Amino acid sequence: MHRTENLLVRAILLFVLPAACASHHAGSPVRDVAKCTEYPLVQVGQGGGVIFPAGTGNVDGYRAGAITEFWTPTADDVQRAEPRITEYLQANAPALVPKFSSYVRQYTGFRLGGRTLIFVQFFCVAPTNVDWRCAPVVVDDGGECYFRLVYDVGGDSCGNLYVNGDA
């Protein structure tokens, strides 16, 4: 491969690939960054998180119609969930534990089968092609840098861990 072609391929991989891997979820409304201040931010560990108001977040992995309602978690709900998340990861994905306190998070409240749940998405690096504080982010691949789980508010427990695969 010629040097110019090599540079072109590198440029494409550097700028296009991240945009293809982290994207706005098609089923979620696009938010104006200026209006994003309405979304509560919480400090969690070394990272931060955003709480999406009811109906603005993203929940993956459930069949259409299974979710009965969306609700807005509070900062207290998030603070209560975080120790359970740590315990859950220690038991189910110990390799993530030393790293995840610096991850940024997105919290979406929903109800399913009579349970009140919080869908939590984790990103080791905040996406640059979409403001993660304003819009749900869906990432394909990326390995341990991206994972998600569900916190059951009533049961004070976690489940449904999904760690992205590697491309």
C-alpha positions as CSV (number, residue, x, y, z in Angstrom):
1,M,0.0,0.0,0.0
2,H,1.3,3.4,-0.9
3,R,2.0,5.9,1.9
4,T,-0.8,8.2,0.7
5,E,-3.3,5.3,0.7
6,N,-2.1,4.3,4.2
7,L,-2.7,7.8,5.5
8,L,-6.1,7.9,4.0
9,V,-7.1,4.5,5.5
10,R,-5.8,5.7,8.9
11,A,-7.8,9.0,8.6
12,I,-11.0,7.0,7.8
13,L,-10.5,4.7,10.7
14,L,-9.7,7.5,13.1
15,F,-12.7,9.7,12.2
16,V,-15.4,7.4,10.7
17,L,-15.1,4.3,12.8
18,P,-15.8,5.9,16.2
19,A,-18.9,7.6,14.7
20,A,-20.1,4.2,13.5
21,C,-19.6,2.5,16.8
22,A,-21.2,5.1,19.1
23,S,-24.4,6.5,17.9
24,H,-27.7,8.1,19.0
25,H,-30.4,5.5,19.4
26,A,-32.9,5.8,16.6
27,G,-35.9,5.3,18.9
28,S,-34.9,8.2,21.2
29,P,-35.5,11.9,20.6
30,V,-32.6,14.1,19.6
31,R,-32.0,16.7,22.3
32,D,-30.6,20.2,21.8
33,V,-27.4,20.5,23.9
34,A,-28.6,23.9,25.2
35,K,-31.6,22.1,26.8
36,C,-29.5,19.4,28.3
37,T,-29.2,21.3,31.6
38,E,-32.6,19.9,32.6
39,Y,-31.1,16.4,32.9
40,P,-29.7,15.8,36.4
41,L,-26.0,15.0,36.6
42,V,-24.7,13.0,39.5
43,Q,-21.1,12.4,40.6
44,V,-20.4,8.7,41.0
45,G,-16.9,7.5,41.9
46,Q,-14.4,9.3,39.7
47,G,-16.9,9.5,36.8
48,G,-20.2,11.1,36.4
49,G,-23.7,10.1,35.3
50,V,-26.8,11.5,33.8
51,I,-30.3,10.7,34.9
52,F,-32.7,10.7,32.0
53,P,-36.2,12.0,32.6
54,A,-39.1,9.6,32.0
55,G,-39.4,8.7,28.3
56,T,-36.1,10.3,27.1
57,G,-33.6,7.5,27.9
58,N,-32.8,4.1,26.3
59,V,-33.4,0.6,27.4
60,D,-32.0,-2.2,25.3
61,G,-32.6,-5.9,25.5
62,Y,-36.4,-6.1,26.1
63,R,-39.0,-7.1,23.6
64,A,-41.3,-4.4,22.3
65,G,-44.3,-3.7,24.5
66,A,-42.8,-5.5,27.6
67,I,-41.9,-2.2,29.3
68,T,-45.1,-0.8,30.9
69,E,-43.8,2.6,31.9
70,F,-40.8,4.9,32.1
71,W,-40.0,6.9,35.2
72,T,-37.3,9.3,36.4
73,P,-34.8,8.0,38.9
74,T,-33.6,10.3,41.6
75,A,-30.0,11.0,42.7
76,D,-30.9,9.0,45.9
77,D,-31.9,6.0,43.7
78,V,-28.6,6.2,41.9
79,Q,-26.6,6.5,45.1
80,R,-28.5,3.5,46.5
81,A,-27.8,1.4,43.3
82,E,-24.1,2.1,43.1
83,P,-22.9,-0.2,46.0
84,R,-25.1,-3.0,44.6
85,I,-23.6,-2.5,41.2
86,T,-20.1,-2.8,42.7
87,E,-21.1,-6.0,44.6
88,Y,-22.7,-7.4,41.4
89,L,-19.7,-6.8,39.3
90,Q,-17.3,-8.3,41.9
91,A,-19.3,-11.5,41.7
92,N,-20.0,-11.5,37.9
93,A,-17.3,-9.5,36.2
94,P,-14.4,-8.9,38.6
95,A,-12.2,-7.6,35.7
96,L,-14.4,-4.6,35.5
97,V,-14.3,-3.6,39.1
98,P,-10.9,-1.8,39.2
99,K,-11.9,0.3,36.2
100,F,-15.6,1.0,36.3
101,S,-15.5,3.8,39.0
102,S,-14.2,6.2,36.4
103,Y,-16.8,5.3,33.7
104,V,-19.5,7.7,32.8
105,R,-23.1,6.4,33.1
106,Q,-26.6,6.9,31.8
107,Y,-29.5,6.0,34.0
108,T,-33.0,5.3,32.6
109,G,-35.9,4.3,34.9
110,F,-38.5,1.8,33.6
111,R,-41.2,-0.6,34.9
112,L,-41.5,-4.2,33.8
113,G,-43.6,-7.0,35.2
114,G,-44.5,-5.0,38.3
115,R,-40.9,-4.2,39.0
116,T,-39.3,-0.8,39.2
117,L,-35.9,-0.9,37.4
118,I,-33.0,1.3,36.3
119,F,-31.2,0.6,33.1
120,V,-27.6,1.7,33.5
121,Q,-25.1,2.1,30.6
122,F,-21.4,2.5,31.3
123,F,-18.8,4.1,29.0
124,C,-15.1,4.1,29.7
125,V,-14.7,7.2,27.6
126,A,-17.5,9.7,26.9
127,P,-18.5,9.5,23.3
128,T,-17.4,12.5,21.2
129,N,-19.9,12.3,18.4
130,V,-23.0,12.8,20.6
131,D,-23.4,14.5,23.9
132,W,-23.9,11.5,26.3
133,R,-25.5,13.9,28.8
134,C,-28.3,14.7,26.5
135,A,-29.0,11.7,24.3
136,P,-28.9,7.9,24.9
137,V,-25.9,6.3,23.3
138,V,-25.8,2.9,21.8
139,V,-22.4,1.4,21.1
140,D,-21.6,-1.7,19.1
141,D,-18.4,-3.6,20.0
142,G,-15.7,-1.9,22.2
143,G,-15.4,-4.7,24.7
144,E,-15.2,-3.9,28.4
145,C,-15.2,-0.2,27.6
146,Y,-19.0,-0.4,27.2
147,F,-21.3,-2.4,29.3
148,R,-24.8,-2.2,30.8
149,L,-26.9,-3.8,33.5
150,V,-30.2,-3.4,35.3
151,Y,-30.8,-2.4,38.9
152,D,-34.0,-3.6,40.6
153,V,-35.0,-0.8,43.0
154,G,-37.5,-2.9,45.0
155,G,-35.2,-5.9,45.2
156,D,-32.1,-3.8,45.8
157,S,-30.2,-6.0,43.3
158,C,-28.7,-6.1,39.9
159,G,-28.9,-8.4,36.9
160,N,-28.8,-8.6,33.1
161,L,-25.2,-7.6,32.7
162,Y,-24.1,-7.3,29.1
163,V,-20.5,-6.4,28.2
164,N,-20.0,-5.4,24.6
165,G,-18.0,-7.7,22.3
166,D,-14.8,-6.9,20.4
167,A,-15.0,-6.2,16.7
